[in-house]
Amino acid sequence: MDRKDLVNKDKLPKHVAIIMDGNGRWAKQKGMLRVFGHENGTKSVKDVVEGCAEIGIKNLTLYAFSTENWNRPKKEVDTLIKLLINSLRKELKTLNDNNIRLKGIGNLAALPKKAQTELKEVIDKTSENTRMTLTLALSYGAREELKNAMISLCSKVKNNIISVENIDESIINAHLYTYDLPDVDLLIRTSGEHRISNFLLWQIAYAELYFTDILWPDFRRKDLFEAIINYQNRERRFGKTSEQLN
């Protein structure tokens, strides 16, 4: 039976986030340069995005480039940015054909101007799409996100725009990059690593974590469906007991 047929469309996670890990190791196993793995990883992105849209996932966030990734060899960084630009240009039609809105989060100003221009163009040209929101975390770090939120809140308190007593979770949410997205329900990480790696630390507070040994270039929509089926078989208690839920 197709794994898609086992997915309960009435219990879908509202927001799926993926740490796309293992491109370099995939390439190394094949005796190729790391960039070969990144290039093949774009095929997984396309398949997973289409798979999410196919079953009705409303929000998908992909960890495409972290703040720490800037420390990688220049050639690899340049290739990753080039792949980003080419993919955005190439996939604009696919996004519009599938009614998918693109969003970018992170320190986007740190990206090369050409990448910023391409990203803004695709975001603008897909802004009216309503089927799904695809968010790319680029030059993203959760600690930096939280630091910026704190700076913004402190400034507003100092200028009497917000009172300290009124600061709650909703106000903090409103100052994050993901202010218009729901909390993450399911976080997937490929390649066998069991780390969060500074990704959406606030937003995954109650997320279900799913780790798989599959390297990202081999991850396809059937593997996505498997992760969602696993998620749907878990009991999400949010601090309550099983008896309270029942």
Phi and psi in degrees as GROMACS dihedral restraints (atoms count N, CA, C in turn):
[ dihedral_restraints ]
;  ai    aj    ak    al  type     phi  dphi    fc
    3     4     5     6     1   -61.9    20    10
    4     5     6     7     1   132.8    20    10
    6     7     8     9     1   -59.0    20    10
    7     8     9    10     1   -29.6    20    10
    9    10    11    12     1   -60.2    20    10
   10    11    12    13     1   -35.2    20    10
   12    13    14    15     1   -69.9    20    10
   13    14    15    16     1   -16.5    20    10
   15    16    17    18     1   -92.5    20    10
   16    17    18    19     1    -6.8    20    10
   18    19    20    21     1   -77.7    20    10
   19    20    21    22     1   127.2    20    10
   21    22    23    24     1   -81.4    20    10
   22    23    24    25     1   108.3    20    10
   24    25    26    27     1   -67.5    20    10
   25    26    27    28     1   -14.3    20    10
   27    28    29    30     1   -89.1    20    10
   28    29    30    31     1    -6.9    20    10
   30    31    32    33     1  -126.8    20    10
   31    32    33    34     1    35.1    20    10
   33    34    35    36     1   -72.9    20    10
   34    35    36    37     1   142.9    20    10
   36    37    38    39     1   -64.2    20    10
   37    38    39    40     1   140.4    20    10
   39    40    41    42     1   -73.4    20    10
   40    41    42    43     1   -26.7    20    10
   42    43    44    45     1  -145.0    20    10
   43    44    45    46     1   119.4    20    10
   45    46    47    48     1  -108.8    20    10
   46    47    48    49     1   133.0    20    10
   48    49    50    51     1  -122.2    20    10
   49    50    51    52     1   141.7    20    10
   51    52    53    54     1  -130.6    20    10
   52    53    54    55     1   129.2    20    10
   54    55    56    57     1   -93.4    20    10
   55    56    57    58     1   106.8    20    10
   57    58    59    60     1   -86.1    20    10
   58    59    60    61     1    92.8    20    10
   60    61    62    63     1  -116.5    20    10
   61    62    63    64     1   146.7    20    10
   63    64    65    66     1   112.9    20    10
   64    65    66    67     1     5.7    20    10
   66    67    68    69     1   -60.0    20    10
   67    68    69    70     1   -46.0    20    10
   69    70    71    72     1   -64.7    20    10
   70    71    72    73     1   -43.9    20    10
   72    73    74    75     1   -66.8    20    10
   73    74    75    76     1   -35.9    20    10
   75    76    77    78     1   -60.2    20    10
   76    77    78    79     1   -44.7    20    10
   78    79    80    81     1   -66.9    20    10
   79    80    81    82     1   -42.1    20    10
   81    82    83    84     1   -61.3    20    10
   82    83    84    85     1   -40.3    20    10
   84    85    86    87     1   -60.1    20    10
   85    86    87    88     1   -27.2    20    10
   87    88    89    90     1   -98.2    20    10
   88    89    90    91     1     7.4    20    10
   90    91    92    93     1    71.5    20    10
   91    92    93    94     1    25.4    20    10
   93    94    95    96     1  -113.1    20    10
   94    95    96    97     1   167.3    20    10
   96    97    98    99     1   -69.5    20    10
   97    98    99   100     1   155.6    20    10
   99   100   101   102     1   -57.0    20    10
  100   101   102   103     1   -34.6    20    10
  102   103   104   105     1   -61.4    20    10
  103   104   105   106     1   -28.4    20    10
  105   106   107   108     1   -62.8    20    10
  106   107   108   109     1   -36.1    20    10
  108   109   110   111     1   -68.3    20    10
  109   110   111   112     1   -41.0    20    10
  111   112   113   114     1   -63.2    20    10
  112   113   114   115     1   -40.5    20    10
  114   115   116   117     1   -62.6    20    10
  115   116   117   118     1   -41.9    20    10
  117   118   119   120     1   -74.8    20    10
  118   119   120   121     1   -24.4    20    10
  120   121   122   123     1   -63.7    20    10
  121   122   123   124     1   -25.7    20    10
  123   124   125   126     1   -66.3    20    10
  124   125   126   127     1   -26.9    20    10
  126   127   128   129     1   -68.1    20    10
  127   128   129   130     1   -36.8    20    10
  129   130   131   132     1   -66.8    20    10
  130   131   132   133     1   -40.3    20    10
  132   133   134   135     1   -57.4    20    10
  133   134   135   136     1   -49.7    20    10
  135   136   137   138     1   -59.6    20    10
  136   137   138   139     1   -45.0    20    10
  138   139   140   141     1   -68.0    20    10
  139   140   141   142     1   -40.7    20    10
  141   142   143   144     1   -69.9    20    10
  142   143   144   145     1   -40.8    20    10
  144   145   146   147     1   -60.3    20    10
  145   146   147   148     1   -46.8    20    10
  147   148   149   150     1   -65.1    20    10
  148   149   150   151     1   -35.8    20    10
  150   151   152   153     1   -64.9    20    10
  151   152   153   154     1   -41.1    20    10
  153   154   155   156     1   -62.8    20    10
  154   155   156   157     1   -45.6    20    10
  156   157   158   159     1   -63.2    20    10
  157   158   159   160     1   -37.8    20    10
  159   160   161   162     1   -61.0    20    10
  160   161   162   163     1   -40.7    20    10
  162   163   164   165     1   -95.0    20    10
  163   164   165   166     1   -10.7    20    10
  165   166   167   168     1   106.9    20    10
  166   167   168   169     1    17.1    20    10
  168   169   170   171     1   -66.4    20    10
  169   170   171   172     1   132.1    20    10
  171   172   173   174     1   -90.3    20    10
  172   173   174   175     1   -26.8    20    10
  174   175   176   177     1  -139.6    20    10
  175   176   177   178     1   126.5    20    10
  177   178   179   180     1  -131.0    20    10
  178   179   180   181     1   126.1    20    10
  180   181   182   183     1  -119.1    20    10
  181   182   183   184     1   128.4    20    10
  183   184   185   186     1  -113.7    20    10
  184   185   186   187     1   130.3    20    10
  186   187   188   189     1   -82.5    20    10
  187   188   189   190     1    93.1    20    10
  189   190   191   192     1   -90.7    20    10
  190   191   192   193     1   -34.4    20    10
  192   193   194   195     1  -159.6    20    10
  193   194   195   196     1   117.9    20    10
  195   196   197   198     1   -92.4    20    10
  196   197   198   199     1   165.7    20    10
  198   199   200   201     1   -61.2    20    10
  199   200   201   202     1   -31.8    20    10
  201   202   203   204     1   -72.6    20    10
  202   203   204   205     1   -24.2    20    10
  204   205   206   207     1   -63.6    20    10
  205   206   207   208     1   -20.7    20    10
  207   208   209   210     1   -61.7    20    10
  208   209   210   211     1   -19.8    20    10
  210   211   212   213     1   -83.0    20    10
  211   212   213   214     1    -3.9    20    10
  213   214   215   216     1   -72.8    20    10
  214   215   216   217     1   167.0    20    10
  216   217   218   219     1   -54.2    20    10
  217   218   219   220     1   142.0    20    10
  219   220   221   222     1   -55.7    20    10
  220   221   222   223     1   -39.4    20    10
  222   223   224   225     1   -61.9    20    10
  223   224   225   226     1   -40.3    20    10
  225   226   227   228     1   -69.4    20    10
  226   227   228   229     1   -41.7    20    10
  228   229   230   231     1   -61.3    20    10
  229   230   231   232     1   -45.8    20    10
  231   232   233   234     1   -60.2    20    10
  232   233   234   235     1   -39.6    20    10
  234   235   236   237     1   -66.6    20    10
  235   236   237   238     1   -42.3    20    10
  237   238   239   240     1   -61.5    20    10
  238   239   240   241     1   -42.8    20    10
  240   241   242   243     1   -67.2    20    10
  241   242   243   244     1   -41.2    20    10
  243   244   245   246     1   -62.2    20    10
  244   245   246   247     1   -42.0    20    10
  246   247   248   249     1   -62.1    20    10
  247   248   249   250     1   -40.4    20    10
  249   250   251   252     1   -59.8    20    10
  250   251   252   253     1   -50.2    20    10
  252   253   254   255     1   -60.0    20    10
  253   254   255   256     1   -48.7    20    10
  255   256   257   258     1   -64.0    20    10
  256   257   258   259     1   -40.1    20    10
  258   259   260   261     1   -66.5    20    10
  259   260   261   262     1   -42.4    20    10
  261   262   263   264     1   -60.8    20    10
  262   263   264   265     1   -45.2    20    10
  264   265   266   267     1   -64.3    20    10
  265   266   267   268     1   -41.9    20    10
  267   268   269   270     1   -72.7    20    10
  268   269   270   271     1   -35.6    20    10
  270   271   272   273     1   -94.3    20    10
  271   272   273   274     1     0.7    20    10
  273   274   275   276     1   -55.6    20    10
  274   275   276   277     1   -46.4    20    10
  276   277   278   279     1   -63.1    20    10
  277   278   279   280     1   -42.2    20    10
  279   280   281   282     1   -61.7    20    10
  280   281   282   283     1   -42.4    20    10
  282   283   284   285     1   -61.4    20    10
  283   284   285   286     1   -45.3    20    10
  285   286   287   288     1   -69.6    20    10
  286   287   288   289     1   -38.7    20    10
  288   289   290   291     1   -62.1    20    10
  289   290   291   292     1   -31.4    20    10
  291   292   293   294     1   -98.8    20    10
  292   293   294   295     1     7.5    20    10
  294   295   296   297     1    59.6    20    10
  295   296   297   298     1    42.0    20    10
  297   298   299   300     1  -107.4    20    10
  298   299   300   301     1   130.0    20    10
  300   301   302   303     1   -91.8    20    10
  301   302   303   304     1   136.6    20    10
  303   304   305   306     1  -101.8    20    10
  304   305   306   307     1   141.2    20    10
  306   307   308   309     1  -137.2    20    10
  307   308   309   310     1   148.7    20    10
  309   310   311   312     1  -123.3    20    10
  310   311   312   313     1   137.6    20    10
  312   313   314   315     1  -130.1    20    10
  313   314   315   316     1   151.9    20    10
  315   316   317   318     1   124.1    20    10
  316   317   318   319     1  -171.2    20    10
  318   319   320   321     1   -83.0    20    10
  319   320   321   322     1    74.4    20    10
  321   322   323   324     1   -65.4    20    10
  322   323   324   325     1   -23.6    20    10
  324   325   326   327     1   -67.2    20    10
  325   326   327   328     1   -18.0    20    10
  327   328   329   330     1   -79.7    20    10
  328   329   330   331     1   -14.4    20    10
  330   331   332   333     1   -71.7    20    10
  331   332   333   334     1   152.8    20    10
  333   334   335   336     1   -57.4    20    10
  334   335   336   337     1   149.1    20    10
  336   337   338   339     1   -54.3    20    10
  337   338   339   340     1   -40.0    20    10
  339   340   341   342     1   -62.6    20    10
  340   341   342   343     1   -40.4    20    10
  342   343   344   345     1   -67.7    20    10
  343   344   345   346     1   -40.2    20    10
  345   346   347   348     1   -60.8    20    10
  346   347   348   349     1   -42.5    20    10
  348   349   350   351     1   -64.1    20    10
  349   350   351   352     1   -46.5    20    10
  351   352   353   354     1   -62.7    20    10
  352   353   354   355     1   -43.7    20    10
  354   355   356   357     1   -62.0    20    10
  355   356   357   358     1   -47.5    20    10
  357   358   359   360     1   -61.5    20    10
  358   359   360   361     1   -39.3    20    10
  360   361   362   363     1   -63.1    20    10
  361   362   363   364     1   -44.6    20    10
  363   364   365   366     1   -69.6    20    10
  364   365   366   367     1   -38.8    20    10
  366   367   368   369     1   -60.3    20    10
  367   368   369   370     1   -45.9    20    10
  369   370   371   372     1   -64.5    20    10
  370   371   372   373     1   -41.6    20    10
  372   373   374   375     1   -78.9    20    10
  373   374   375   376     1    -8.4    20    10
  375   376   377   378     1  -116.5    20    10
  376   377   378   379     1     6.2    20    10
  378   379   380   381     1   -63.1    20    10
  379   380   381   382     1   -23.3    20    10
  381   382   383   384     1   -91.3    20    10
  382   383   384   385     1    -3.7    20    10
  384   385   386   387     1   -73.0    20    10
  385   386   387   388     1   146.0    20    10
  387   388   389   390     1  -127.6    20    10
  388   389   390   391     1    -7.3    20    10
  390   391   392   393     1   -70.4    20    10
  391   392   393   394     1   -41.8    20    10
  393   394   395   396     1  -157.1    20    10
  394   395   396   397     1   150.1    20    10
  396   397   398   399     1  -107.6    20    10
  397   398   399   400     1   119.9    20    10
  399   400   401   402     1  -101.8    20    10
  400   401   402   403     1   118.1    20    10
  402   403   404   405     1  -110.1    20    10
  403   404   405   406     1   127.5    20    10
  405   406   407   408     1  -101.8    20    10
  406   407   408   409     1   121.3    20    10
  408   409   410   411     1   -87.5    20    10
  409   410   411   412     1   110.3    20    10
  411   412   413   414     1  -125.2    20    10
  412   413   414   415     1   129.6    20    10
  414   415   416   417     1    50.4    20    10
  415   416   417   418     1    44.6    20    10
  417   418   419   420     1  -105.0    20    10
  418   419   420   421     1   139.1    20    10
  420   421   422   423     1  -145.9    20    10
  421   422   423   424     1   130.0    20    10
  423   424   425   426     1   -65.8    20    10
  424   425   426   427     1   -36.8    20    10
  426   427   428   429     1   -66.0    20    10
  427   428   429   430     1   -39.3    20    10
  429   430   431   432     1   -64.9    20    10
  430   431   432   433     1   -40.1    20    10
  432   433   434   435     1   -59.4    20    10
  433   434   435   436     1   -46.8    20    10
  435   436   437   438     1   -67.6    20    10
  436   437   438   439     1   -38.8    20    10
  438   439   440   441     1   -60.5    20    10
  439   440   441   442     1   -45.7    20    10
  441   442   443   444     1   -63.4    20    10
  442   443   444   445     1   -37.3    20    10
  444   445   446   447     1   -64.2    20    10
  445   446   447   448     1   -41.6    20    10
  447   448   449   450     1   -64.8    20    10
  448   449   450   451     1   -42.4    20    10
  450   451   452   453     1   -60.9    20    10
  451   452   453   454     1   -44.1    20    10
  453   454   455   456     1   -63.8    20    10
  454   455   456   457     1   -43.5    20    10
  456   457   458   459     1   -65.5    20    10
  457   458   459   460     1   -42.9    20    10
  459   460   461   462     1   -61.3    20    10
  460   461   462   463     1   -40.2    20    10
  462   463   464   465     1   -63.5    20    10
  463   464   465   466     1   -40.8    20    10
  465   466   467   468     1   -70.6    20    10
  466   467   468   469     1   -34.4    20    10
  468   469   470   471     1   -66.5    20    10
  469   470   471   472     1   -45.0    20    10
  471   472   473   474     1   -59.1    20    10
  472   473   474   475     1   -36.3    20    10
  474   475   476   477     1   -96.1    20    10
  475   476   477   478     1    16.2    20    10
  477   478   479   480     1    59.0    20    10
  478   479   480   481     1    29.5    20    10
  480   481   482   483     1   -85.6    20    10
  481   482   483   484     1   -36.0    20    10
  483   484   485   486     1  -128.9    20    10
  484   485   486   487     1   140.4    20    10
  486   487   488   489     1   -94.2    20    10
  487   488   489   490     1   146.2    20    10
  489   490   491   492     1   -54.7    20    10
  490   491   492   493     1   -40.1    20    10
  492   493   494   495     1   -63.0    20    10
  493   494   495   496     1   -23.5    20    10
  495   496   497   498     1   -92.2    20    10
  496   497   498   499     1    -3.7    20    10
  498   499   500   501     1   -73.1    20    10
  499   500   501   502     1   117.9    20    10
  501   502   503   504     1  -133.0    20    10
  502   503   504   505     1  -173.2    20    10
  504   505   506   507     1   -61.0    20    10
  505   506   507   508     1   -38.1    20    10
  507   508   509   510     1   -65.4    20    10
  508   509   510   511     1   -36.4    20    10
  510   511   512   513     1   -71.1    20    10
  511   512   513   514     1   -38.9    20    10
  513   514   515   516     1   -63.2    20    10
  514   515   516   517     1   -45.2    20    10
  516   517   518   519     1   -54.5    20    10
  517   518   519   520     1   -39.8    20    10
  519   520   521   522     1   -66.8    20    10
  520   521   522   523     1   -15.2    20    10
  522   523   524   525     1  -105.6    20    10
  523   524   525   526     1     8.4    20    10
  525   526   527   528     1   -95.3    20    10
  526   527   528   529     1   162.4    20    10
  528   529   530   531     1   -58.6    20    10
  529   530   531   532     1   -30.8    20    10
  531   532   533   534     1   -95.6    20    10
  532   533   534   535     1    27.9    20    10
  534   535   536   537     1   -53.9    20    10
  535   536   537   538     1   -27.6    20    10
  537   538   539   540     1  -105.4    20    10
  538   539   540   541     1    17.6    20    10
  540   541   542   543     1  -119.0    20    10
  541   542   543   544     1   149.3    20    10
  543   544   545   546     1   -73.2    20    10
  544   545   546   547     1   164.1    20    10
  546   547   548   549     1   -57.9    20    10
  547   548   549   550     1   155.4    20    10
  549   550   551   552     1   -73.2    20    10
  550   551   552   553     1   131.0    20    10
  552   553   554   555     1   -93.4    20    10
  553   554   555   556     1   -37.7    20    10
  555   556   557   558     1  -134.9    20    10
  556   557   558   559     1   121.9    20    10
  558   559   560   561     1  -110.7    20    10
  559   560   561   562     1   123.2    20    10
  561   562   563   564     1  -111.0    20    10
  562   563   564   565     1   134.2    20    10
  564   565   566   567     1  -127.7    20    10
  565   566   567   568     1   129.5    20    10
  567   568   569   570     1   -92.4    20    10
  568   569   570   571     1   170.5    20    10
  570   571   572   573     1    83.4    20    10
  571   572   573   574     1     5.2    20    10
  573   574   575   576     1    87.7    20    10
  574   575   576   577     1    -2.9    20    10
  576   577   578   579     1   -80.9    20    10
  577   578   579   580     1   141.2    20    10
  579   580   581   582     1  -114.0    20    10
  580   581   582   583     1    60.9    20    10
  582   583   584   585     1  -133.3    20    10
  583   584   585   586     1   160.0    20    10
  585   586   587   588     1   -95.1    20    10
  586   587   588   589     1   -28.0    20    10
  588   589   590   591     1    54.4    20    10
  589   590   591   592     1    46.7    20    10
  591   592   593   594     1    61.5    20    10
  592   593   594   595     1    39.4    20    10
  594   595   596   597     1  -116.5    20    10
  595   596   597   598     1   116.1    20    10
  597   598   599   600     1    49.5    20    10
  598   599   600   601     1    47.8    20    10
  600   601   602   603     1   -60.2    20    10
  601   602   603   604     1   -38.6    20    10
  603   604   605   606     1   -72.9    20    10
  604   605   606   607     1   -43.1    20    10
  606   607   608   609     1   -73.2    20    10
  607   608   609   610     1   -18.0    20    10
  609   610   611   612     1  -101.3    20    10
  610   611   612   613     1    17.2    20    10
  612   613   614   615     1   -49.8    20    10
  613   614   615   616     1   -38.9    20    10
  615   616   617   618     1  -120.8    20    10
  616   617   618   619     1    20.8    20    10
  618   619   620   621     1   -72.1    20    10
  619   620   621   622     1   150.1    20    10
  621   622   623   624     1   -84.3    20    10
  622   623   624   625     1   132.9    20    10
  624   625   626   627     1  -100.7    20    10
  625   626   627   628     1   133.9    20    10
  627   628   629   630     1  -130.4    20    10
  628   629   630   631     1   118.4    20    10
  630   631   632   633     1  -112.2    20    10
  631   632   633   634     1   137.4    20    10
  633   634   635   636     1  -133.7    20    10
  634   635   636   637     1   147.4    20    10
  636   637   638   639     1   -77.4    20    10
  637   638   639   640     1   -10.7    20    10
  639   640   641   642     1   -62.5    20    10
  640   641   642   643     1   130.8    20    10
  642   643   644   645     1   -76.2    20    10
  643   644   645   646     1   145.0    20    10
  645   646   647   648     1   -51.6    20    10
  646   647   648   649     1   -43.8    20    10
  648   649   650   651     1   -62.9    20    10
  649   650   651   652     1   -16.0    20    10
  651   652   653   654     1   -98.1    20    10
  652   653   654   655     1    -5.1    20    10
  654   655   656   657     1   -78.5    20    10
  655   656   657   658     1   128.6    20    10
  657   658   659   660     1  -131.3    20    10
  658   659   660   661     1   178.9    20    10
  660   661   662   663     1   -60.9    20    10
  661   662   663   664     1   -30.6    20    10
  663   664   665   666     1   -63.1    20    10
  664   665   666   667     1   -34.1    20    10
  666   667   668   669     1   -73.1    20    10
  667   668   669   670     1   -35.6    20    10
  669   670   671   672     1   -60.4    20    10
  670   671   672   673     1   -47.0    20    10
  672   673   674   675     1   -61.1    20    10
  673   674   675   676     1   -38.6    20    10
  675   676   677   678     1   -61.4    20    10
  676   677   678   679     1   -41.9    20    10
  678   679   680   681     1   -65.2    20    10
  679   680   681   682     1   -39.3    20    10
  681   682   683   684     1   -69.7    20    10
  682   683   684   685     1   -38.7    20    10
  684   685   686   687     1   -61.7    20    10
  685   686   687   688     1   -42.9    20    10
  687   688   689   690     1   -60.6    20    10
  688   689   690   691     1   -44.1    20    10
  690   691   692   693     1   -59.5    20    10
  691   692   693   694     1   -43.1    20    10
  693   694   695   696     1   -70.1    20    10
  694   695   696   697     1   -18.0    20    10
  696   697   698   699     1   -91.2    20    10
  697   698   699   700     1     2.8    20    10
  699   700   701   702     1   -96.8    20    10
  700   701   702   703     1   154.5    20    10
  702   703   704   705     1   -97.6    20    10
  703   704   705   706     1   118.4    20    10
  705   706   707   708     1   -98.3    20    10
  706   707   708   709     1   110.9    20    10
  708   709   710   711     1  -101.3    20    10
  709   710   711   712     1   -21.3    20    10
  711   712   713   714     1    50.1    20    10
  712   713   714   715     1    42.9    20    10
  714   715   716   717     1    88.9    20    10
  715   716   717   718     1    -9.1    20    10
  717   718   719   720     1   -90.4    20    10
  718   719   720   721     1   174.9    20    10
  720   721   722   723     1   -93.0    20    10
  721   722   723   724     1   164.1    20    10
  723   724   725   726     1   -60.9    20    10
  724   725   726   727     1   -37.1    20    10
  726   727   728   729     1   -65.2    20    10
  727   728   729   730     1   -38.1    20    10
  729   730   731   732     1   -64.6    20    10
  730   731   732   733     1   -38.5    20    10
  732   733   734   735     1   -66.8    20    10
  733   734   735   736     1   -34.3    20    10
